[in-house]
């Protein structure tokens, strides 16, 4: 993605978006890990 023509505010929004995406991936991974641990302990 070419961001050379973005202004300063657009770059800030893009960095916030990237941070939110990274945080959501971590949260989803933790939820899946929790479900796997719960399923393993129920067996």
N, CA, C and O atoms as a Tripos MOL2 file, in Angstrom:
@<TRIPOS>MOLECULE
protein
  172   171    43     0     0
PROTEIN
NO_CHARGES

@<TRIPOS>ATOM
      1 N           0.8390   -1.1830    0.0000 N.3       1 UNK1
      2 CA          0.0000    0.0000    0.0000 C.3       1 UNK1
      3 C           0.8840    1.2470    0.0000 C.2       1 UNK1
      4 O           1.7610    1.3980    0.8510 O.2       1 UNK1
      5 N           0.6440    2.1330   -0.9610 N.am      2 UNK2
      6 CA          1.4580    3.3390   -1.0870 C.3       2 UNK2
      7 C           0.8970    4.4460   -0.1990 C.2       2 UNK2
      8 O          -0.2050    4.9420   -0.4350 O.2       2 UNK2
      9 N           1.6560    4.8280    0.8150 N.am      3 UNK3
     10 CA          1.1910    5.8640    1.7530 C.3       3 UNK3
     11 C           1.9720    7.1580    1.5850 C.2       3 UNK3
     12 O           1.9460    8.0140    2.4690 O.2       3 UNK3
     13 N           2.6700    7.3130    0.4570 N.am      4 UNK4
     14 CA          3.5180    8.4970    0.2820 C.3       4 UNK4
     15 C           2.7060    9.7870    0.1680 C.2       4 UNK4
     16 O           3.2110   10.8610    0.4940 O.2       4 UNK4
     17 N           1.4450    9.6950   -0.2940 N.am      5 UNK5
     18 CA          0.6470   10.9090   -0.4440 C.3       5 UNK5
     19 C          -0.2830   11.1640    0.7420 C.2       5 UNK5
     20 O          -1.1350   12.0500    0.6720 O.2       5 UNK5
     21 N          -0.1360   10.4010    1.8330 N.am      6 UNK6
     22 CA         -0.9580   10.6040    3.0260 C.3       6 UNK6
     23 C          -0.4430   11.8040    3.8130 C.2       6 UNK6
     24 O           0.7570   12.0770    3.8330 O.2       6 UNK6
     25 N          -1.3610   12.5160    4.4570 N.am      7 UNK7
     26 CA         -0.9280   13.5870    5.3410 C.3       7 UNK7
     27 C          -0.6310   13.0260    6.7360 C.2       7 UNK7
     28 O          -0.7500   11.8240    6.9730 O.2       7 UNK7
     29 N          -0.2440   13.9150    7.6480 N.am      8 UNK8
     30 CA          0.1720   13.4700    8.9880 C.3       8 UNK8
     31 C          -0.9650   12.7630    9.7230 C.2       8 UNK8
     32 O          -0.7450   11.7470   10.3820 O.2       8 UNK8
     33 N          -2.1850   13.3030    9.6100 N.am      9 UNK9
     34 CA         -3.3170   12.7110   10.3180 C.3       9 UNK9
     35 C          -3.6530   11.3280    9.7590 C.2       9 UNK9
     36 O          -4.0200   10.4280   10.5140 O.2       9 UNK9
     37 N          -3.5320   11.1550    8.4540 N.am     10 UNK10
     38 CA         -3.7960    9.8450    7.8510 C.3      10 UNK10
     39 C          -2.7840    8.8110    8.3420 C.2      10 UNK10
     40 O          -3.1420    7.6600    8.5920 O.2      10 UNK10
     41 N          -1.5230    9.2180    8.4810 N.am     11 UNK11
     42 CA         -0.5080    8.3070    9.0200 C.3      11 UNK11
     43 C          -0.8150    7.9400   10.4690 C.2      11 UNK11
     44 O          -0.5960    6.7990   10.8740 O.2      11 UNK11
     45 N          -1.3210    8.8920   11.2560 N.am     12 UNK12
     46 CA         -1.6880    8.5890   12.6400 C.3      12 UNK12
     47 C          -2.8450    7.5900   12.6750 C.2      12 UNK12
     48 O          -2.8250    6.6390   13.4560 O.2      12 UNK12
     49 N          -3.8440    7.8060   11.8300 N.am     13 UNK13
     50 CA         -4.9780    6.8760   11.7910 C.3      13 UNK13
     51 C          -4.5340    5.4810   11.3700 C.2      13 UNK13
     52 O          -5.0190    4.4780   11.8950 O.2      13 UNK13
     53 N          -3.6030    5.4280   10.4140 N.am     14 UNK14
     54 CA         -3.0980    4.1410    9.9550 C.3      14 UNK14
     55 C          -2.3400    3.4200   11.0710 C.2      14 UNK14
     56 O          -2.4630    2.2040   11.2100 O.2      14 UNK14
     57 N          -1.5620    4.1520   11.8620 N.am     15 UNK15
     58 CA         -0.8240    3.5140   12.9500 C.3      15 UNK15
     59 C          -1.7760    3.0450   14.0500 C.2      15 UNK15
     60 O          -1.5610    1.9960   14.6580 O.2      15 UNK15
     61 N          -2.8390    3.8330   14.3050 N.am     16 UNK16
     62 CA         -3.8440    3.3920   15.2840 C.3      16 UNK16
     63 C          -4.5310    2.1270   14.7940 C.2      16 UNK16
     64 O          -4.7380    1.1880   15.5620 O.2      16 UNK16
     65 N          -4.8860    2.1040   13.5090 N.am     17 UNK17
     66 CA         -5.5240    0.9280   12.9140 C.3      17 UNK17
     67 C          -4.6210   -0.3010   13.0430 C.2      17 UNK17
     68 O          -5.0880   -1.3800   13.4070 O.2      17 UNK17
     69 N          -3.3370   -0.1390   12.7470 N.am     18 UNK18
     70 CA         -2.4070   -1.2660   12.8650 C.3      18 UNK18
     71 C          -2.3050   -1.7480   14.3110 C.2      18 UNK18
     72 O          -2.2160   -2.9520   14.5550 O.2      18 UNK18
     73 N          -2.3170   -0.8230   15.2680 N.am     19 UNK19
     74 CA         -2.2710   -1.2060   16.6760 C.3      19 UNK19
     75 C          -3.5120   -1.9700   17.0940 C.2      19 UNK19
     76 O          -3.4230   -2.9620   17.8170 O.2      19 UNK19
     77 N          -4.6770   -1.5080   16.6380 N.am     20 UNK20
     78 CA         -5.9290   -2.1900   16.9690 C.3      20 UNK20
     79 C          -5.9560   -3.5860   16.3590 C.2      20 UNK20
     80 O          -6.4000   -4.5340   17.0070 O.2      20 UNK20
     81 N          -5.4880   -3.7240   15.1270 N.am     21 UNK21
     82 CA         -5.4710   -5.0390   14.4730 C.3      21 UNK21
     83 C          -4.5340   -5.9980   15.2200 C.2      21 UNK21
     84 O          -4.8660   -7.1670   15.4160 O.2      21 UNK21
     85 N          -3.3770   -5.5030   15.6280 N.am     22 UNK22
     86 CA         -2.4420   -6.3490   16.3710 C.3      22 UNK22
     87 C          -3.0430   -6.7710   17.7150 C.2      22 UNK22
     88 O          -2.9370   -7.9340   18.1060 O.2      22 UNK22
     89 N          -3.6730   -5.8260   18.4180 N.am     23 UNK23
     90 CA         -4.2870   -6.1430   19.7050 C.3      23 UNK23
     91 C          -5.4230   -7.1440   19.5360 C.2      23 UNK23
     92 O          -5.5850   -8.0430   20.3610 O.2      23 UNK23
     93 N          -6.2120   -6.9940   18.4710 N.am     24 UNK24
     94 CA         -7.3230   -7.9210   18.2750 C.3      24 UNK24
     95 C          -6.8150   -9.3180   17.9500 C.2      24 UNK24
     96 O          -7.4160  -10.3050   18.3730 O.2      24 UNK24
     97 N          -5.7190   -9.4170   17.2070 N.am     25 UNK25
     98 CA         -5.1340  -10.7350   16.9280 C.3      25 UNK25
     99 C          -4.6660  -11.3980   18.2180 C.2      25 UNK25
    100 O          -4.8540  -12.6010   18.3960 O.2      25 UNK25
    101 N          -4.0570  -10.6290   19.1200 N.am     26 UNK26
    102 CA         -3.5880  -11.1690   20.3940 C.3      26 UNK26
    103 C          -4.7710  -11.6320   21.2340 C.2      26 UNK26
    104 O          -4.7250  -12.7090   21.8290 O.2      26 UNK26
    105 N          -5.8350  -10.8240   21.2880 N.am     27 UNK27
    106 CA         -7.0170  -11.1790   22.0750 C.3      27 UNK27
    107 C          -7.6630  -12.4360   21.5140 C.2      27 UNK27
    108 O          -8.0370  -13.3260   22.2780 O.2      27 UNK27
    109 N          -7.8030  -12.5260   20.1930 N.am     28 UNK28
    110 CA         -8.4000  -13.7210   19.5830 C.3      28 UNK28
    111 C          -7.5470  -14.9490   19.8840 C.2      28 UNK28
    112 O          -8.0820  -16.0190   20.1770 O.2      28 UNK28
    113 N          -6.2290  -14.8030   19.8150 N.am     29 UNK29
    114 CA         -5.3400  -15.9170   20.1400 C.3      29 UNK29
    115 C          -5.5020  -16.3700   21.5800 C.2      29 UNK29
    116 O          -5.5050  -17.5710   21.8540 O.2      29 UNK29
    117 N          -5.6390  -15.4220   22.5090 N.am     30 UNK30
    118 CA         -5.8170  -15.7760   23.9200 C.3      30 UNK30
    119 C          -7.1620  -16.4660   24.1450 C.2      30 UNK30
    120 O          -7.2480  -17.4030   24.9390 O.2      30 UNK30
    121 N          -8.2100  -16.0150   23.4560 N.am     31 UNK31
    122 CA         -9.5240  -16.6490   23.5850 C.3      31 UNK31
    123 C          -9.4660  -18.0840   23.0780 C.2      31 UNK31
    124 O          -9.9920  -18.9900   23.7240 O.2      31 UNK31
    125 N          -8.8330  -18.3010   21.9290 N.am     32 UNK32
    126 CA         -8.7070  -19.6550   21.3870 C.3      32 UNK32
    127 C          -7.8950  -20.5290   22.3280 C.2      32 UNK32
    128 O          -8.2550  -21.6810   22.5690 O.2      32 UNK32
    129 N          -6.8000  -19.9920   22.8660 N.am     33 UNK33
    130 CA         -5.9730  -20.7470   23.8010 C.3      33 UNK33
    131 C          -6.7680  -21.1150   25.0480 C.2      33 UNK33
    132 O          -6.6650  -22.2390   25.5400 O.2      33 UNK33
    133 N          -7.5610  -20.1740   25.5620 N.am     34 UNK34
    134 CA         -8.3930  -20.4480   26.7340 C.3      34 UNK34
    135 C          -9.4070  -21.5570   26.4500 C.2      34 UNK34
    136 O          -9.6120  -22.4400   27.2830 O.2      34 UNK34
    137 N         -10.0380  -21.5140   25.2810 N.am     35 UNK35
    138 CA        -11.0160  -22.5500   24.9140 C.3      35 UNK35
    139 C         -10.3490  -23.9190   24.7810 C.2      35 UNK35
    140 O         -10.9140  -24.9320   25.1930 O.2      35 UNK35
    141 N          -9.1460  -23.9460   24.2060 N.am     36 UNK36
    142 CA         -8.4250  -25.2170   24.0620 C.3      36 UNK36
    143 C          -8.0690  -25.7760   25.4360 C.2      36 UNK36
    144 O          -8.2210  -26.9740   25.6740 O.2      36 UNK36
    145 N          -7.5950  -24.9200   26.3420 N.am     37 UNK37
    146 CA         -7.2450  -25.3760   27.6980 C.3      37 UNK37
    147 C          -8.4900  -25.8730   28.4180 C.2      37 UNK37
    148 O          -8.4430  -26.8980   29.0990 O.2      37 UNK37
    149 N          -9.6070  -25.1580   28.2750 N.am     38 UNK38
    150 CA        -10.8600  -25.5900   28.9180 C.3      38 UNK38
    151 C         -11.3030  -26.9410   28.3680 C.2      38 UNK38
    152 O         -11.7240  -27.8090   29.1310 O.2      38 UNK38
    153 N         -11.2120  -27.1270   27.0570 N.am     39 UNK39
    154 CA        -11.6160  -28.4030   26.4550 C.3      39 UNK39
    155 C         -10.6900  -29.5210   26.9140 C.2      39 UNK39
    156 O         -11.1510  -30.6370   27.1540 O.2      39 UNK39
    157 N          -9.4000  -29.2480   27.0410 N.am     40 UNK40
    158 CA         -8.4480  -30.2780   27.4550 C.3      40 UNK40
    159 C          -8.6890  -30.6890   28.9060 C.2      40 UNK40
    160 O          -8.5370  -31.8630   29.2440 O.2      40 UNK40
    161 N          -9.0630  -29.7400   29.7680 N.am     41 UNK41
    162 CA         -9.2700  -30.0870   31.1590 C.3      41 UNK41
    163 C         -10.6070  -30.8050   31.3780 C.2      41 UNK41
    164 O         -10.7880  -31.4910   32.3840 O.2      41 UNK41
    165 N         -11.5390  -30.6480   30.4350 N.am     42 UNK42
    166 CA        -12.8260  -31.3370   30.5630 C.3      42 UNK42
    167 C         -12.7250  -32.8000   30.1370 C.2      42 UNK42
    168 O         -13.5560  -33.6170   30.5340 O.2      42 UNK42
    169 N         -11.7340  -33.1340   29.3470 N.am     43 UNK43
    170 CA        -11.6220  -34.5190   28.8580 C.3      43 UNK43
    171 C         -11.1170  -35.4730   29.9190 C.2      43 UNK43
    172 O         -10.9720  -36.6670   29.6570 O.2      43 UNK43
@<TRIPOS>BOND
     1     1     2 1
     2     2     3 1
     3     3     4 2
     4     3     5 am
     5     5     6 1
     6     6     7 1
     7     7     8 2
     8     7     9 am
     9     9    10 1
    10    10    11 1
    11    11    12 2
    12    11    13 am
    13    13    14 1
    14    14    15 1
    15    15    16 2
    16    15    17 am
    17    17    18 1
    18    18    19 1
    19    19    20 2
    20    19    21 am
    21    21    22 1
    22    22    23 1
    23    23    24 2
    24    23    25 am
    25    25    26 1
    26    26    27 1
    27    27    28 2
    28    27    29 am
    29    29    30 1
    30    30    31 1
    31    31    32 2
    32    31    33 am
    33    33    34 1
    34    34    35 1
    35    35    36 2
    36    35    37 am
    37    37    38 1
    38    38    39 1
    39    39    40 2
    40    39    41 am
    41    41    42 1
    42    42    43 1
    43    43    44 2
    44    43    45 am
    45    45    46 1
    46    46    47 1
    47    47    48 2
    48    47    49 am
    49    49    50 1
    50    50    51 1
    51    51    52 2
    52    51    53 am
    53    53    54 1
    54    54    55 1
    55    55    56 2
    56    55    57 am
    57    57    58 1
    58    58    59 1
    59    59    60 2
    60    59    61 am
    61    61    62 1
    62    62    63 1
    63    63    64 2
    64    63    65 am
    65    65    66 1
    66    66    67 1
    67    67    68 2
    68    67    69 am
    69    69    70 1
    70    70    71 1
    71    71    72 2
    72    71    73 am
    73    73    74 1
    74    74    75 1
    75    75    76 2
    76    75    77 am
    77    77    78 1
    78    78    79 1
    79    79    80 2
    80    79    81 am
    81    81    82 1
    82    82    83 1
    83    83    84 2
    84    83    85 am
    85    85    86 1
    86    86    87 1
    87    87    88 2
    88    87    89 am
    89    89    90 1
    90    90    91 1
    91    91    92 2
    92    91    93 am
    93    93    94 1
    94    94    95 1
    95    95    96 2
    96    95    97 am
    97    97    98 1
    98    98    99 1
    99    99   100 2
   100    99   101 am
   101   101   102 1
   102   102   103 1
   103   103   104 2
   104   103   105 am
   105   105   106 1
   106   106   107 1
   107   107   108 2
   108   107   109 am
   109   109   110 1
   110   110   111 1
   111   111   112 2
   112   111   113 am
   113   113   114 1
   114   114   115 1
   115   115   116 2
   116   115   117 am
   117   117   118 1
   118   118   119 1
   119   119   120 2
   120   119   121 am
   121   121   122 1
   122   122   123 1
   123   123   124 2
   124   123   125 am
   125   125   126 1
   126   126   127 1
   127   127   128 2
   128   127   129 am
   129   129   130 1
   130   130   131 1
   131   131   132 2
   132   131   133 am
   133   133   134 1
   134   134   135 1
   135   135   136 2
   136   135   137 am
   137   137   138 1
   138   138   139 1
   139   139   140 2
   140   139   141 am
   141   141   142 1
   142   142   143 1
   143   143   144 2
   144   143   145 am
   145   145   146 1
   146   146   147 1
   147   147   148 2
   148   147   149 am
   149   149   150 1
   150   150   151 1
   151   151   152 2
   152   151   153 am
   153   153   154 1
   154   154   155 1
   155   155   156 2
   156   155   157 am
   157   157   158 1
   158   158   159 1
   159   159   160 2
   160   159   161 am
   161   161   162 1
   162   162   163 1
   163   163   164 2
   164   163   165 am
   165   165   166 1
   166   166   167 1
   167   167   168 2
   168   167   169 am
   169   169   170 1
   170   170   171 1
   171   171   172 2
@<TRIPOS>SUBSTRUCTURE
     1 UNK1         2 RESIDUE 1 A UNK
     2 UNK2         6 RESIDUE 1 A UNK
     3 UNK3        10 RESIDUE 1 A UNK
     4 UNK4        14 RESIDUE 1 A UNK
     5 UNK5        18 RESIDUE 1 A UNK
     6 UNK6        22 RESIDUE 1 A UNK
     7 UNK7        26 RESIDUE 1 A UNK
     8 UNK8        30 RESIDUE 1 A UNK
     9 UNK9        34 RESIDUE 1 A UNK
    10 UNK10       38 RESIDUE 1 A UNK
    11 UNK11       42 RESIDUE 1 A UNK
    12 UNK12       46 RESIDUE 1 A UNK
    13 UNK13       50 RESIDUE 1 A UNK
    14 UNK14       54 RESIDUE 1 A UNK
    15 UNK15       58 RESIDUE 1 A UNK
    16 UNK16       62 RESIDUE 1 A UNK
    17 UNK17       66 RESIDUE 1 A UNK
    18 UNK18       70 RESIDUE 1 A UNK
    19 UNK19       74 RESIDUE 1 A UNK
    20 UNK20       78 RESIDUE 1 A UNK
    21 UNK21       82 RESIDUE 1 A UNK
    22 UNK22       86 RESIDUE 1 A UNK
    23 UNK23       90 RESIDUE 1 A UNK
    24 UNK24       94 RESIDUE 1 A UNK
    25 UNK25       98 RESIDUE 1 A UNK
    26 UNK26      102 RESIDUE 1 A UNK
    27 UNK27      106 RESIDUE 1 A UNK
    28 UNK28      110 RESIDUE 1 A UNK
    29 UNK29      114 RESIDUE 1 A UNK
    30 UNK30      118 RESIDUE 1 A UNK
    31 UNK31      122 RESIDUE 1 A UNK
    32 UNK32      126 RESIDUE 1 A UNK
    33 UNK33      130 RESIDUE 1 A UNK
    34 UNK34      134 RESIDUE 1 A UNK
    35 UNK35      138 RESIDUE 1 A UNK
    36 UNK36      142 RESIDUE 1 A UNK
    37 UNK37      146 RESIDUE 1 A UNK
    38 UNK38      150 RESIDUE 1 A UNK
    39 UNK39      154 RESIDUE 1 A UNK
    40 UNK40      158 RESIDUE 1 A UNK
    41 UNK41      162 RESIDUE 1 A UNK
    42 UNK42      166 RESIDUE 1 A UNK
    43 UNK43      170 RESIDUE 1 A UNK
